[in-house]
Amino acid sequence: MSTERITELEQNIGELIAELNALRKTSPGTPVPNYTFETLTGEVTLLDLFGGKDKLLAIHNMGQGCRYCTLWADGFNGLLPHLESALSVVLLSKDPPEVQRRFANARGWRFRLASHGGGAYMREQSVCNGEDNFPGAVVYERDGDTILRKNECAFGPGDLYCAMWSLLGLAGISDEDWTPQYTYWQRPAELDDGGSNVLD
């Protein structure tokens, strides 16, 4: 293995990503309905989720039961202020709003949350045809009251949307060698602080 070949491949990947993004920029989009969602403060529509912006990043999260979706959202959460400077962002899942909020608080997530409840939105807007609860993201644009689905991507081990895979790859660790967990802290057999009030 030569470092020259690694550098060449990295450059090729960079060029392909630039070409991919140029194509995405010219996507005409497909009109979609103004779906409704549930939140802690009541029902909202897809148009409502745009807020004051013309672009909306809808993160399709499978819910609190998916460790991989949790990994992606943990990463996006750190980028959230940067993302929200350019477009609106919402995390959507099938979980009820109160479950979403409790889990988000436990992870320190700052996303706006909405529940599709496994209904029409997810069946019709899934990033993977035939799958009604698949992780990924969709970018929508609005033109007045018209909503266009511009671009989408599916999430999965080794993709472009989770920095973890590239960093593990740098260390020679593949997605077959590592699985995300909800927590990495293991309680030692004996706690030096006395062990009072430890929450699992």
ZADO-1210 file (C-alpha; in nm, 4 decimals, padded with zeros to 6 digits):
<atoms>
<atom x="00.0000" y="00.0000" z="00.0000" code="MET" pos="1"/>
<atom x="00.1404" y="00.3399" z="-00.0925" code="SER" pos="2"/>
<atom x="00.0592" y="00.6754" z="00.0598" code="THR" pos="3"/>
<atom x="00.0526" y="00.8142" z="-00.2947" code="GLU" pos="4"/>
<atom x="-00.2433" y="00.5891" z="-00.3822" code="ARG" pos="5"/>
<atom x="-00.4264" y="00.6953" z="-00.0656" code="ILE" pos="6"/>
<atom x="-00.3750" y="01.0620" z="-00.1561" code="THR" pos="7"/>
<atom x="-00.4927" y="00.9959" z="-00.5125" code="GLU" pos="8"/>
<atom x="-00.8111" y="00.8261" z="-00.3909" code="LEU" pos="9"/>
<atom x="-00.8825" y="01.1085" z="-00.1447" code="GLU" pos="10"/>
<atom x="-00.8510" y="01.3615" z="-00.4294" code="GLN" pos="11"/>
<atom x="-01.0789" y="01.1520" z="-00.6519" code="ASN" pos="12"/>
<atom x="-01.3399" y="01.1323" z="-00.3763" code="ILE" pos="13"/>
<atom x="-01.3213" y="01.5096" z="-00.3287" code="GLY" pos="14"/>
<atom x="-01.3761" y="01.5672" z="-00.7009" code="GLU" pos="15"/>
<atom x="-01.6713" y="01.3252" z="-00.7098" code="LEU" pos="16"/>
<atom x="-01.8338" y="01.4951" z="-00.4104" code="ILE" pos="17"/>
<atom x="-01.7967" y="01.8343" z="-00.5829" code="ALA" pos="18"/>
<atom x="-01.9626" y="01.6913" z="-00.8957" code="GLU" pos="19"/>
<atom x="-02.2405" y="01.5358" z="-00.6866" code="LEU" pos="20"/>
<atom x="-02.3121" y="01.8652" z="-00.5099" code="ASN" pos="21"/>
<atom x="-02.3165" y="02.0548" z="-00.8409" code="ALA" pos="22"/>
<atom x="-02.5809" y="01.8138" z="-00.9712" code="LEU" pos="23"/>
<atom x="-02.7834" y="01.8482" z="-00.6521" code="ARG" pos="24"/>
<atom x="-02.7806" y="02.2261" z="-00.6884" code="LYS" pos="25"/>
<atom x="-02.9564" y="02.1979" z="-01.0248" code="THR" pos="26"/>
<atom x="-03.2223" y="01.9493" z="-00.9066" code="SER" pos="27"/>
<atom x="-03.5642" y="02.0839" z="-01.0162" code="PRO" pos="28"/>
<atom x="-03.7473" y="01.9231" z="-00.7247" code="GLY" pos="29"/>
<atom x="-04.0786" y="01.7421" z="-00.7059" code="THR" pos="30"/>
<atom x="-04.3923" y="01.8947" z="-00.5489" code="PRO" pos="31"/>
<atom x="-04.5115" y="01.7277" z="-00.2281" code="VAL" pos="32"/>
<atom x="-04.8178" y="01.7713" z="-00.0036" code="PRO" pos="33"/>
<atom x="-04.8192" y="01.9919" z="00.3042" code="ASN" pos="34"/>
<atom x="-04.8013" y="01.7033" z="00.5548" code="TYR" pos="35"/>
<atom x="-04.8992" y="01.7405" z="00.9201" code="THR" pos="36"/>
<atom x="-04.6945" y="01.6380" z="01.2246" code="PHE" pos="37"/>
<atom x="-04.7397" y="01.6284" z="01.6001" code="GLU" pos="38"/>
<atom x="-04.5237" y="01.8288" z="01.8403" code="THR" pos="39"/>
<atom x="-04.5356" y="01.9014" z="02.2124" code="LEU" pos="40"/>
<atom x="-04.7164" y="02.2266" z="02.1333" code="THR" pos="41"/>
<atom x="-04.9691" y="02.0722" z="01.8926" code="GLY" pos="42"/>
<atom x="-05.0082" y="01.9993" z="01.5240" code="GLU" pos="43"/>
<atom x="-04.7769" y="02.1637" z="01.2690" code="VAL" pos="44"/>
<atom x="-04.7505" y="02.1398" z="00.8918" code="THR" pos="45"/>
<atom x="-04.4496" y="02.0875" z="00.6696" code="LEU" pos="46"/>
<atom x="-04.4769" y="02.4538" z="00.5675" code="LEU" pos="47"/>
<atom x="-04.4688" y="02.5549" z="00.9361" code="ASP" pos="48"/>
<atom x="-04.1391" y="02.3691" z="00.9785" code="LEU" pos="49"/>
<atom x="-03.9673" y="02.6024" z="00.7311" code="PHE" pos="50"/>
<atom x="-03.9963" y="02.8852" z="00.9826" code="GLY" pos="51"/>
<atom x="-03.8703" y="03.1978" z="00.8118" code="GLY" pos="52"/>
<atom x="-03.6433" y="03.0174" z="00.5658" code="LYS" pos="53"/>
<atom x="-03.6890" y="02.8820" z="00.2130" code="ASP" pos="54"/>
<atom x="-03.4991" y="02.5549" z="00.2705" code="LYS" pos="55"/>
<atom x="-03.5692" y="02.2799" z="00.5228" code="LEU" pos="56"/>
<atom x="-03.3460" y="01.9874" z="00.6190" code="LEU" pos="57"/>
<atom x="-03.5703" y="01.7073" z="00.7465" code="ALA" pos="58"/>
<atom x="-03.3679" y="01.4432" z="00.9290" code="ILE" pos="59"/>
<atom x="-03.5408" y="01.1043" z="00.9163" code="HIS" pos="60"/>
<atom x="-03.4593" y="00.9374" z="01.2475" code="ASN" pos="61"/>
<atom x="-03.5941" y="00.5887" z="01.3193" code="MET" pos="62"/>
<atom x="-03.6555" y="00.6785" z="01.6839" code="GLY" pos="63"/>
<atom x="-03.5054" y="00.6168" z="02.0239" code="GLN" pos="64"/>
<atom x="-03.4725" y="00.2436" z="01.9553" code="GLY" pos="65"/>
<atom x="-03.1999" y="00.2846" z="01.6894" code="CYS" pos="66"/>
<atom x="-02.8374" y="00.3193" z="01.8003" code="ARG" pos="67"/>
<atom x="-02.7237" y="00.4122" z="01.4498" code="TYR" pos="68"/>
<atom x="-02.9802" y="00.6925" z="01.4154" code="CYS" pos="69"/>
<atom x="-02.8686" y="00.8157" z="01.7555" code="THR" pos="70"/>
<atom x="-02.5061" y="00.8259" z="01.6338" code="LEU" pos="71"/>
<atom x="-02.5988" y="01.0371" z="01.3301" code="TRP" pos="72"/>
<atom x="-02.8101" y="01.2760" z="01.5364" code="ALA" pos="73"/>
<atom x="-02.5348" y="01.3125" z="01.7973" code="ASP" pos="74"/>
<atom x="-02.3041" y="01.4276" z="01.5179" code="GLY" pos="75"/>
<atom x="-02.5557" y="01.6633" z="01.3548" code="PHE" pos="76"/>
<atom x="-02.6343" y="01.8187" z="01.6921" code="ASN" pos="77"/>
<atom x="-02.2827" y="01.9620" z="01.7096" code="GLY" pos="78"/>
<atom x="-02.3308" y="02.1215" z="01.3656" code="LEU" pos="79"/>
<atom x="-02.6806" y="02.2516" z="01.4372" code="LEU" pos="80"/>
<atom x="-02.6000" y="02.6234" z="01.4877" code="PRO" pos="81"/>
<atom x="-02.4010" y="02.6232" z="01.1624" code="HIS" pos="82"/>
<atom x="-02.6751" y="02.4405" z="00.9730" code="LEU" pos="83"/>
<atom x="-02.9463" y="02.6703" z="01.1070" code="GLU" pos="84"/>
<atom x="-02.7566" y="02.9732" z="00.9783" code="SER" pos="85"/>
<atom x="-02.8315" y="02.8440" z="00.6270" code="ALA" pos="86"/>
<atom x="-03.1619" y="02.6542" z="00.6480" code="LEU" pos="87"/>
<atom x="-03.4270" y="02.5285" z="00.8875" code="SER" pos="88"/>
<atom x="-03.3645" y="02.1899" z="01.0492" code="VAL" pos="89"/>
<atom x="-03.6079" y="01.9431" z="01.2055" code="VAL" pos="90"/>
<atom x="-03.5608" y="01.5901" z="01.3349" code="LEU" pos="91"/>
<atom x="-03.8570" y="01.3671" z="01.2488" code="LEU" pos="92"/>
<atom x="-03.9312" y="01.0247" z="01.3952" code="SER" pos="93"/>
<atom x="-04.2256" y="00.7937" z="01.4612" code="LYS" pos="94"/>
<atom x="-04.1936" y="00.8367" z="01.8401" code="ASP" pos="95"/>
<atom x="-04.4615" y="01.0444" z="02.0144" code="PRO" pos="96"/>
<atom x="-04.3535" y="01.4034" z="02.0929" code="PRO" pos="97"/>
<atom x="-04.3077" y="01.3431" z="02.4661" code="GLU" pos="98"/>
<atom x="-04.0827" y="01.0411" z="02.3960" code="VAL" pos="99"/>
<atom x="-03.8858" y="01.2426" z="02.1401" code="GLN" pos="100"/>
<atom x="-03.8272" y="01.5248" z="02.3872" code="ARG" pos="101"/>
<atom x="-03.7278" y="01.2980" z="02.6738" code="ARG" pos="102"/>
<atom x="-03.4744" y="01.1143" z="02.4569" code="PHE" pos="103"/>
<atom x="-03.3434" y="01.4384" z="02.3022" code="ALA" pos="104"/>
<atom x="-03.2919" y="01.5868" z="02.6476" code="ASN" pos="105"/>
<atom x="-03.1032" y="01.2750" z="02.7574" code="ALA" pos="106"/>
<atom x="-02.8703" y="01.3125" z="02.4552" code="ARG" pos="107"/>
<atom x="-02.8326" y="01.6903" z="02.4822" code="GLY" pos="108"/>
<atom x="-02.9929" y="01.7408" z="02.1391" code="TRP" pos="109"/>
<atom x="-03.1112" y="02.0900" z="02.0466" code="ARG" pos="110"/>
<atom x="-03.3159" y="01.9968" z="01.7396" code="PHE" pos="111"/>
<atom x="-03.6680" y="02.1073" z="01.6716" code="ARG" pos="112"/>
<atom x="-03.8643" y="01.7823" z="01.6875" code="LEU" pos="113"/>
<atom x="-04.1802" y="01.6587" z="01.5170" code="ALA" pos="114"/>
<atom x="-04.3475" y="01.3184" z="01.5023" code="SER" pos="115"/>
<atom x="-04.4801" y="01.1683" z="01.1798" code="HIS" pos="116"/>
<atom x="-04.6207" y="00.8785" z="01.3828" code="GLY" pos="117"/>
<atom x="-04.5453" y="00.6311" z="01.1043" code="GLY" pos="118"/>
<atom x="-04.8166" y="00.7882" z="00.8903" code="GLY" pos="119"/>
<atom x="-04.8465" y="00.9141" z="00.5341" code="ALA" pos="120"/>
<atom x="-04.5395" y="01.1373" z="00.5484" code="TYR" pos="121"/>
<atom x="-04.2974" y="00.8539" z="00.6158" code="MET" pos="122"/>
<atom x="-04.4657" y="00.6111" z="00.3790" code="ARG" pos="123"/>
<atom x="-04.4506" y="00.8617" z="00.0944" code="GLU" pos="124"/>
<atom x="-04.1311" y="01.0536" z="00.1735" code="GLN" pos="125"/>
<atom x="-03.9007" y="00.7703" z="00.2805" code="SER" pos="126"/>
<atom x="-03.5480" y="00.7983" z="00.1420" code="VAL" pos="127"/>
<atom x="-03.5638" y="00.4285" z="00.0512" code="CYS" pos="128"/>
<atom x="-03.8505" y="00.3103" z="-00.1684" code="ASN" pos="129"/>
<atom x="-04.0669" y="00.0499" z="-00.0002" code="GLY" pos="130"/>
<atom x="-03.9277" y="00.1236" z="00.3482" code="GLU" pos="131"/>
<atom x="-04.1573" y="00.3090" z="00.5858" code="ASP" pos="132"/>
<atom x="-03.8992" y="00.3838" z="00.8570" code="ASN" pos="133"/>
<atom x="-03.5569" y="00.4300" z="00.7021" code="PHE" pos="134"/>
<atom x="-03.2872" y="00.6732" z="00.8224" code="PRO" pos="135"/>
<atom x="-03.1767" y="00.9581" z="00.6018" code="GLY" pos="136"/>
<atom x="-03.2476" y="01.3193" z="00.5193" code="ALA" pos="137"/>
<atom x="-03.4538" y="01.5184" z="00.2720" code="VAL" pos="138"/>
<atom x="-03.4063" y="01.8797" z="00.1694" code="VAL" pos="139"/>
<atom x="-03.7244" y="02.0653" z="00.0829" code="TYR" pos="140"/>
<atom x="-03.7599" y="02.4109" z="-00.0709" code="GLU" pos="141"/>
<atom x="-04.0642" y="02.6308" z="-00.0596" code="ARG" pos="142"/>
<atom x="-04.1930" y="02.8630" z="-00.3282" code="ASP" pos="143"/>
<atom x="-04.4854" y="03.0419" z="-00.1661" code="GLY" pos="144"/>
<atom x="-04.7157" y="02.7605" z="-00.0557" code="ASP" pos="145"/>
<atom x="-04.5576" y="02.5075" z="-00.2921" code="THR" pos="146"/>
<atom x="-04.3156" y="02.2593" z="-00.1335" code="ILE" pos="147"/>
<atom x="-04.0533" y="02.0891" z="-00.3496" code="LEU" pos="148"/>
<atom x="-03.8562" y="01.7824" z="-00.2507" code="ARG" pos="149"/>
<atom x="-03.5117" y="01.8742" z="-00.3856" code="LYS" pos="150"/>
<atom x="-03.2618" y="01.6112" z="-00.2695" code="ASN" pos="151"/>
<atom x="-03.2405" y="01.3152" z="-00.0362" code="GLU" pos="152"/>
<atom x="-02.9883" y="01.0713" z="00.1050" code="CYS" pos="153"/>
<atom x="-02.9999" y="00.7484" z="00.3016" code="ALA" pos="154"/>
<atom x="-02.7892" y="00.6996" z="00.6134" code="PHE" pos="155"/>
<atom x="-02.5889" y="00.3833" z="00.6698" code="GLY" pos="156"/>
<atom x="-02.2493" y="00.2612" z="00.7885" code="PRO" pos="157"/>
<atom x="-01.9693" y="00.4083" z="00.5770" code="GLY" pos="158"/>
<atom x="-02.1776" y="00.6937" z="00.4313" code="ASP" pos="159"/>
<atom x="-02.0757" y="01.0574" z="00.3804" code="LEU" pos="160"/>
<atom x="-02.2975" y="01.1937" z="00.6570" code="TYR" pos="161"/>
<atom x="-02.1368" y="01.0592" z="00.9725" code="CYS" pos="162"/>
<atom x="-01.7762" y="01.1601" z="01.0402" code="ALA" pos="163"/>
<atom x="-01.7323" y="00.8534" z="01.2614" code="MET" pos="164"/>
<atom x="-01.6836" y="00.6177" z="00.9649" code="TRP" pos="165"/>
<atom x="-01.4051" y="00.8210" z="00.8053" code="SER" pos="166"/>
<atom x="-01.2250" y="00.8635" z="01.1366" code="LEU" pos="167"/>
<atom x="-01.2541" y="00.4922" z="01.2152" code="LEU" pos="168"/>
<atom x="-01.1346" y="00.4140" z="00.8620" code="GLY" pos="169"/>
<atom x="-00.8331" y="00.6354" z="00.9207" code="LEU" pos="170"/>
<atom x="-00.7513" y="00.4029" z="01.2112" code="ALA" pos="171"/>
<atom x="-00.8102" y="00.0906" z="01.0010" code="GLY" pos="172"/>
<atom x="-01.1386" y="00.0071" z="01.1764" code="ILE" pos="173"/>
<atom x="-01.4339" y="-00.0848" z="00.9516" code="SER" pos="174"/>
<atom x="-01.8060" y="-00.0620" z="01.0214" code="ASP" pos="175"/>
<atom x="-01.7965" y="-00.4421" z="01.0635" code="GLU" pos="176"/>
<atom x="-01.5545" y="-00.3986" z="01.3541" code="ASP" pos="177"/>
<atom x="-01.7532" y="-00.1379" z="01.5492" code="TRP" pos="178"/>
<atom x="-02.1168" y="-00.0822" z="01.6490" code="THR" pos="179"/>
<atom x="-02.2450" y="00.2350" z="01.8166" code="PRO" pos="180"/>
<atom x="-02.3827" y="00.2130" z="02.1696" code="GLN" pos="181"/>
<atom x="-02.6012" y="00.4464" z="02.3721" code="TYR" pos="182"/>
<atom x="-02.3325" y="00.4843" z="02.6372" code="THR" pos="183"/>
<atom x="-01.9677" y="00.3869" z="02.6609" code="TYR" pos="184"/>
<atom x="-01.9211" y="00.4252" z="03.0344" code="TRP" pos="185"/>
<atom x="-01.8909" y="00.0983" z="03.2244" code="GLN" pos="186"/>
<atom x="-01.9348" y="00.1023" z="03.5977" code="ARG" pos="187"/>
<atom x="-01.6152" y="-00.0177" z="03.7685" code="PRO" pos="188"/>
<atom x="-01.6422" y="-00.2897" z="04.0333" code="ALA" pos="189"/>
<atom x="-01.5506" y="-00.0330" z="04.2994" code="GLU" pos="190"/>
<atom x="-01.6149" y="00.3416" z="04.2875" code="LEU" pos="191"/>
<atom x="-01.3558" y="00.5673" z="04.4504" code="ASP" pos="192"/>
<atom x="-01.6201" y="00.8318" z="04.5272" code="ASP" pos="193"/>
<atom x="-01.8271" y="00.5950" z="04.7384" code="GLY" pos="194"/>
<atom x="-02.0788" y="00.5131" z="04.4649" code="GLY" pos="195"/>
<atom x="-02.3737" y="00.7191" z="04.5901" code="SER" pos="196"/>
<atom x="-02.6432" y="00.8372" z="04.3462" code="ASN" pos="197"/>
<atom x="-02.5058" y="00.6666" z="04.0367" code="VAL" pos="198"/>
<atom x="-02.7604" y="00.6516" z="03.7551" code="LEU" pos="199"/>
<atom x="-02.7321" y="00.3800" z="03.4915" code="ASP" pos="200"/>
</atoms>
